[in-house]
Amino acid sequence: MHQLPAAGTLRVWDLPTRIFHWLLAAAVLTSLTTGLIGGELMLWHGRSGLLITGLLAFRLVWGVLGSTYVRFTTLLRSVLSVPRYLRGQWHEPGHNPLGVLSVFAMLAALVTQVACGLFSTDDIAFTGPLYRLVSADTSLEISTWHRQGAVLVLALVLLHLAAIFWHVRIKHRDLLRPMIDGNAVRTHADQQPARGGGPLALLLALMVAGGAVWAASGVWLPV
């Protein structure tokens, strides 16, 4: 017997997660666009890269200290439920198991991409802030990885957008509104709202993010 949907909504995404999501989307779009156009816009390419660095550092901490459905422990448990999801037996709030795999792929790609960008150079309009820490030959090789990585990031972004479209048009499940107001439709009575991710956790995550941006900016390098 199928369980009837429970009435009402469920708090799934906390405010810091929602702000992180939209800032990351804007920063990634800026990085892809400015990197493609090049020229004087490479200044903003570097700035958006530093912003992404801080956002990723924040997300890594928030994945440990944040609220229920953004924690890595929750996400990893979800991944183990892929067979149940494919059989239509998975009914948990938050990212579905395939969505979690997409999240991990995007985070891994972006971490790799910003790490390469810090040491890259095009010998014309852009030099990564940590360029001086490696040899010229190494920097050129890393720069090649950075350009190739942009293709992967773009592919993951397009896949993400396609998944959202599919859920909205085919499954009639709105994935955008929950990432705006934090609430999703409660479909089962035993679903619980997100908990955790208090002010102290947020402060620590912001401090780590700020430290990551400072370290990545290279301002600490001798002149």
VEXKEDREN-524245 format. One record per residue (C-alpha): residue in three letters; x, z, y. Coordinates in steps of 0.02 Angstrom, whole numbers. Layout:
N
@r = ALA; X = X; Z = Z; Y = Y;
...
END
This chain:
223
@r = MET; X = 0; Z = 0; Y = 0;
@r = HIS; X = 69; Z = -49; Y = 171;
@r = GLN; X = 83; Z = 88; Y = 299;
@r = LEU; X = -22; Z = 54; Y = 453;
@r = PRO; X = 73; Z = 36; Y = 618;
@r = ALA; X = 76; Z = 197; Y = 718;
@r = ALA; X = 8; Z = 191; Y = 893;
@r = GLY; X = 116; Z = 214; Y = 1046;
@r = THR; X = 296; Z = 181; Y = 1091;
@r = LEU; X = 462; Z = 253; Y = 1042;
@r = ARG; X = 614; Z = 288; Y = 1151;
@r = VAL; X = 755; Z = 189; Y = 1071;
@r = TRP; X = 884; Z = 142; Y = 1203;
@r = ASP; X = 953; Z = 271; Y = 1326;
@r = LEU; X = 986; Z = 224; Y = 1507;
@r = PRO; X = 1178; Z = 213; Y = 1493;
@r = THR; X = 1159; Z = 92; Y = 1346;
@r = ARG; X = 1041; Z = -18; Y = 1443;
@r = ILE; X = 1154; Z = -22; Y = 1596;
@r = PHE; X = 1302; Z = -60; Y = 1483;
@r = HIS; X = 1209; Z = -203; Y = 1400;
@r = TRP; X = 1162; Z = -293; Y = 1561;
@r = LEU; X = 1331; Z = -263; Y = 1645;
@r = LEU; X = 1419; Z = -332; Y = 1491;
@r = ALA; X = 1306; Z = -484; Y = 1488;
@r = ALA; X = 1343; Z = -519; Y = 1672;
@r = ALA; X = 1529; Z = -490; Y = 1652;
@r = VAL; X = 1544; Z = -601; Y = 1498;
@r = LEU; X = 1447; Z = -740; Y = 1584;
@r = THR; X = 1560; Z = -723; Y = 1736;
@r = SER; X = 1717; Z = -729; Y = 1630;
@r = LEU; X = 1661; Z = -882; Y = 1533;
@r = THR; X = 1608; Z = -975; Y = 1691;
@r = THR; X = 1760; Z = -934; Y = 1796;
@r = GLY; X = 1878; Z = -970; Y = 1651;
@r = LEU; X = 1798; Z = -1141; Y = 1627;
@r = ILE; X = 1803; Z = -1187; Y = 1812;
@r = GLY; X = 1974; Z = -1109; Y = 1846;
@r = GLY; X = 2062; Z = -1127; Y = 2013;
@r = GLU; X = 2028; Z = -992; Y = 2142;
@r = LEU; X = 1891; Z = -920; Y = 2031;
@r = MET; X = 2025; Z = -855; Y = 1912;
@r = LEU; X = 2038; Z = -704; Y = 2027;
@r = TRP; X = 1861; Z = -660; Y = 1977;
@r = HIS; X = 1902; Z = -703; Y = 1797;
@r = GLY; X = 2031; Z = -565; Y = 1798;
@r = ARG; X = 1914; Z = -443; Y = 1884;
@r = SER; X = 1773; Z = -475; Y = 1761;
@r = GLY; X = 1899; Z = -454; Y = 1619;
@r = LEU; X = 1944; Z = -281; Y = 1684;
@r = LEU; X = 1760; Z = -238; Y = 1697;
@r = ILE; X = 1734; Z = -292; Y = 1516;
@r = THR; X = 1883; Z = -184; Y = 1466;
@r = GLY; X = 1803; Z = -31; Y = 1545;
@r = LEU; X = 1633; Z = -71; Y = 1470;
@r = LEU; X = 1706; Z = -90; Y = 1295;
@r = ALA; X = 1799; Z = 75; Y = 1311;
@r = PHE; X = 1637; Z = 156; Y = 1366;
@r = ARG; X = 1543; Z = 82; Y = 1218;
@r = LEU; X = 1672; Z = 143; Y = 1093;
@r = VAL; X = 1652; Z = 321; Y = 1156;
@r = TRP; X = 1463; Z = 303; Y = 1171;
@r = GLY; X = 1458; Z = 244; Y = 992;
@r = VAL; X = 1517; Z = 418; Y = 944;
@r = LEU; X = 1434; Z = 527; Y = 1075;
@r = GLY; X = 1284; Z = 424; Y = 1129;
@r = SER; X = 1104; Z = 435; Y = 1073;
@r = THR; X = 1041; Z = 405; Y = 896;
@r = TYR; X = 1023; Z = 217; Y = 885;
@r = VAL; X = 1186; Z = 170; Y = 972;
@r = ARG; X = 1297; Z = 282; Y = 866;
@r = PHE; X = 1414; Z = 193; Y = 747;
@r = THR; X = 1357; Z = 306; Y = 605;
@r = THR; X = 1179; Z = 242; Y = 629;
@r = LEU; X = 1237; Z = 63; Y = 641;
@r = LEU; X = 1343; Z = 76; Y = 484;
@r = ARG; X = 1198; Z = 149; Y = 386;
@r = SER; X = 1094; Z = 3; Y = 447;
@r = VAL; X = 1222; Z = -123; Y = 382;
@r = LEU; X = 1205; Z = -46; Y = 209;
@r = SER; X = 1020; Z = -86; Y = 218;
@r = VAL; X = 1041; Z = -276; Y = 227;
@r = PRO; X = 965; Z = -302; Y = 52;
@r = ARG; X = 812; Z = -197; Y = 101;
@r = TYR; X = 796; Z = -293; Y = 263;
@r = LEU; X = 800; Z = -461; Y = 174;
@r = ARG; X = 664; Z = -399; Y = 57;
@r = GLY; X = 557; Z = -346; Y = 204;
@r = GLN; X = 575; Z = -160; Y = 164;
@r = TRP; X = 673; Z = -106; Y = 317;
@r = HIS; X = 571; Z = -28; Y = 458;
@r = GLU; X = 693; Z = 73; Y = 563;
@r = PRO; X = 702; Z = 75; Y = 754;
@r = GLY; X = 847; Z = -4; Y = 846;
@r = HIS; X = 954; Z = -150; Y = 788;
@r = ASN; X = 906; Z = -224; Y = 620;
@r = PRO; X = 1048; Z = -241; Y = 492;
@r = LEU; X = 1088; Z = -422; Y = 536;
@r = GLY; X = 1082; Z = -376; Y = 720;
@r = VAL; X = 1210; Z = -239; Y = 687;
@r = LEU; X = 1328; Z = -366; Y = 609;
@r = SER; X = 1308; Z = -471; Y = 767;
@r = VAL; X = 1347; Z = -319; Y = 875;
@r = PHE; X = 1505; Z = -281; Y = 778;
@r = ALA; X = 1560; Z = -464; Y = 784;
@r = MET; X = 1533; Z = -471; Y = 972;
@r = LEU; X = 1626; Z = -308; Y = 1004;
@r = ALA; X = 1772; Z = -363; Y = 895;
@r = ALA; X = 1781; Z = -533; Y = 979;
@r = LEU; X = 1775; Z = -459; Y = 1154;
@r = VAL; X = 1905; Z = -325; Y = 1117;
@r = THR; X = 2021; Z = -459; Y = 1052;
@r = GLN; X = 1983; Z = -574; Y = 1197;
@r = VAL; X = 2017; Z = -448; Y = 1335;
@r = ALA; X = 2173; Z = -386; Y = 1246;
@r = CYS; X = 2241; Z = -564; Y = 1244;
@r = GLY; X = 2188; Z = -592; Y = 1424;
@r = LEU; X = 2293; Z = -446; Y = 1484;
@r = PHE; X = 2452; Z = -534; Y = 1427;
@r = SER; X = 2402; Z = -714; Y = 1462;
@r = THR; X = 2458; Z = -837; Y = 1595;
@r = ASP; X = 2420; Z = -1016; Y = 1640;
@r = ASP; X = 2575; Z = -1029; Y = 1752;
@r = ILE; X = 2462; Z = -1088; Y = 1894;
@r = ALA; X = 2314; Z = -981; Y = 1948;
@r = PHE; X = 2314; Z = -833; Y = 1831;
@r = THR; X = 2434; Z = -705; Y = 1762;
@r = GLY; X = 2372; Z = -559; Y = 1658;
@r = PRO; X = 2406; Z = -387; Y = 1732;
@r = LEU; X = 2516; Z = -338; Y = 1583;
@r = TYR; X = 2604; Z = -506; Y = 1573;
@r = ARG; X = 2774; Z = -428; Y = 1610;
@r = LEU; X = 2768; Z = -321; Y = 1453;
@r = VAL; X = 2796; Z = -471; Y = 1339;
@r = SER; X = 2912; Z = -620; Y = 1338;
@r = ALA; X = 2863; Z = -786; Y = 1416;
@r = ASP; X = 2850; Z = -870; Y = 1246;
@r = THR; X = 2741; Z = -730; Y = 1178;
@r = SER; X = 2629; Z = -739; Y = 1331;
@r = LEU; X = 2605; Z = -926; Y = 1308;
@r = GLU; X = 2557; Z = -901; Y = 1126;
@r = ILE; X = 2436; Z = -761; Y = 1172;
@r = SER; X = 2363; Z = -874; Y = 1307;
@r = THR; X = 2322; Z = -1003; Y = 1173;
@r = TRP; X = 2232; Z = -869; Y = 1072;
@r = HIS; X = 2137; Z = -819; Y = 1229;
@r = ARG; X = 2076; Z = -996; Y = 1261;
@r = GLN; X = 2025; Z = -1018; Y = 1080;
@r = GLY; X = 1939; Z = -848; Y = 1079;
@r = ALA; X = 1828; Z = -903; Y = 1223;
@r = VAL; X = 1748; Z = -1031; Y = 1107;
@r = LEU; X = 1708; Z = -895; Y = 981;
@r = VAL; X = 1634; Z = -781; Y = 1115;
@r = LEU; X = 1526; Z = -924; Y = 1180;
@r = ALA; X = 1466; Z = -960; Y = 1003;
@r = LEU; X = 1419; Z = -777; Y = 977;
@r = VAL; X = 1326; Z = -774; Y = 1144;
@r = LEU; X = 1227; Z = -929; Y = 1096;
@r = LEU; X = 1189; Z = -854; Y = 925;
@r = HIS; X = 1129; Z = -695; Y = 1010;
@r = LEU; X = 1014; Z = -793; Y = 1125;
@r = ALA; X = 948; Z = -895; Y = 979;
@r = ALA; X = 909; Z = -734; Y = 883;
@r = ILE; X = 813; Z = -664; Y = 1031;
@r = PHE; X = 714; Z = -826; Y = 1047;
@r = TRP; X = 674; Z = -824; Y = 860;
@r = HIS; X = 614; Z = -644; Y = 864;
@r = VAL; X = 505; Z = -675; Y = 1018;
@r = ARG; X = 428; Z = -842; Y = 966;
@r = ILE; X = 424; Z = -829; Y = 776;
@r = LYS; X = 413; Z = -643; Y = 737;
@r = HIS; X = 322; Z = -599; Y = 899;
@r = ARG; X = 437; Z = -453; Y = 930;
@r = ASP; X = 494; Z = -425; Y = 1109;
@r = LEU; X = 679; Z = -377; Y = 1109;
@r = LEU; X = 702; Z = -390; Y = 1298;
@r = ARG; X = 579; Z = -260; Y = 1362;
@r = PRO; X = 653; Z = -117; Y = 1258;
@r = MET; X = 823; Z = -156; Y = 1335;
@r = ILE; X = 742; Z = -141; Y = 1507;
@r = ASP; X = 633; Z = 14; Y = 1492;
@r = GLY; X = 709; Z = 88; Y = 1333;
@r = ASN; X = 546; Z = 93; Y = 1235;
@r = ALA; X = 495; Z = -3; Y = 1079;
@r = VAL; X = 330; Z = -11; Y = 989;
@r = ARG; X = 316; Z = 124; Y = 856;
@r = THR; X = 275; Z = 36; Y = 692;
@r = HIS; X = 285; Z = 182; Y = 572;
@r = ALA; X = 232; Z = 363; Y = 594;
@r = ASP; X = 397; Z = 434; Y = 531;
@r = GLN; X = 502; Z = 344; Y = 662;
@r = GLN; X = 591; Z = 466; Y = 777;
@r = PRO; X = 643; Z = 441; Y = 960;
@r = ALA; X = 827; Z = 432; Y = 1006;
@r = ARG; X = 914; Z = 597; Y = 1038;
@r = GLY; X = 1085; Z = 644; Y = 1105;
@r = GLY; X = 1198; Z = 565; Y = 1233;
@r = GLY; X = 1187; Z = 701; Y = 1364;
@r = PRO; X = 1275; Z = 718; Y = 1533;
@r = LEU; X = 1439; Z = 786; Y = 1462;
@r = ALA; X = 1451; Z = 643; Y = 1338;
@r = LEU; X = 1415; Z = 519; Y = 1478;
@r = LEU; X = 1549; Z = 597; Y = 1589;
@r = LEU; X = 1679; Z = 586; Y = 1451;
@r = ALA; X = 1633; Z = 405; Y = 1414;
@r = LEU; X = 1647; Z = 359; Y = 1598;
@r = MET; X = 1816; Z = 447; Y = 1612;
@r = VAL; X = 1883; Z = 351; Y = 1462;
@r = ALA; X = 1815; Z = 189; Y = 1534;
@r = GLY; X = 1899; Z = 223; Y = 1701;
@r = GLY; X = 2062; Z = 264; Y = 1614;
@r = ALA; X = 2053; Z = 103; Y = 1514;
@r = VAL; X = 2029; Z = -1; Y = 1672;
@r = TRP; X = 2174; Z = 89; Y = 1757;
@r = ALA; X = 2289; Z = 59; Y = 1607;
@r = ALA; X = 2235; Z = -123; Y = 1591;
@r = SER; X = 2257; Z = -159; Y = 1776;
@r = GLY; X = 2445; Z = -135; Y = 1765;
@r = VAL; X = 2454; Z = -36; Y = 1928;
@r = TRP; X = 2567; Z = 88; Y = 1838;
@r = LEU; X = 2701; Z = -43; Y = 1806;
@r = PRO; X = 2856; Z = -31; Y = 1916;
@r = VAL; X = 2863; Z = -159; Y = 2055;
END
